Amino acid sequence: MFIYAGGLLGFMLSVTMLTGFLYCRRKLYLERVLGLKVEVPPQQVLEGTIIHAAIEYTNVTERDLVCSIDKLETKEALEDKYKRWSMELLRKAILLNRREASELGLELLKLFRGLWPALEMHALDRAHNLFEFQSQTKLIGEGLWEALTPKIRAEVKVKAQKLGLVGVIDWLEKEGEEYTPHELKNATAPREGVWHDHMIQVAAYAMILSEAHGKVVGKGYVHYLKNGALRPVVVNAFLRDEVERLIRQVGDLVSGSQIPPYVENKKKCEKCPHKAICYDGEAIRKLLNEHQNI
């Protein structure tokens, strides 16, 4: 059992449940409490699988890439090395899933072109990180890798018992004993700052890291892939309070028996996969009765 301000839960909350609560409390209740399944389009599932595999490959093989560098490199040369390396990893991940792509009628080249922008940004960030470090230290080869900081790991699973939160951080940057979460979003950045749900997500990850490592994590970043924007998130006391309040609200929601009202912004309903059931009073009553009889 996990303790939160409103009582006890038999499971930990995910960070995505906090952002789901912000988007539509009723949808969150239908999925997490009444058990409605989200039908994700097969192509979207496949693309996520490929991206996940490619990023996992970067975690495993970056050491070999850095150790192969036997001289001081220019920024452009490192960008080229990292881009070629990432392209090869993406090709490998696509070929690993080529049968699934064929079943969906997807051309491998078009799949590559569609997924490459996200991996390219990932590659360039790592290349710039390495260039800055090598310029300062003048190290090469294995010595460069062993000393390299910050090191970046992708898709890192994290949890915090006291907060009662779990999640997966897109990129985790570690420099000495300092940790910084980064989130990648296939979206366009707002004119200033970050979108509110993205701010909450980064703050929640920072708080999990703070509990896990016993040291305050005071910032994080959001990468907006559609326009290449990198935006900081300052995790201050006000933002931490908001996350803690959301944890209490989500805990109350998923442990309660009262279905939330409809979302005020009806545009969110238009493409919702649960729209038909959500507006069907008889179907909702049946689901609630089934849940209460469990």
Secondary structure, 3 states (H helix, E strand, C coil): CEEECCEEECCCEEHHHHHHHHHCHHHHHHHHCCCCCCCCCHHHHHHHHHHHHHHHHHHHHHHHHHHCCCCCCCHHHHHHHHHHHHHHHHHHHHHHCHHHHHHCCCCHHHHHHHHHHHHHHHHHHHHHHHHHHHHHHCCCHHHHHHHCCCEEEEEEEEEECCCCEEEEEEEEEEECCEEEEEEEECCCCCCCCCCHHHHHHHHHHHHHHHHHHCCCCCEEEEEECCCCEEEEEECCHHHHHHHHHHHHHHHHHHHCCCCCCCCCCCHHHHCCCCHHHHCCHHHHHHHHHHHHCC
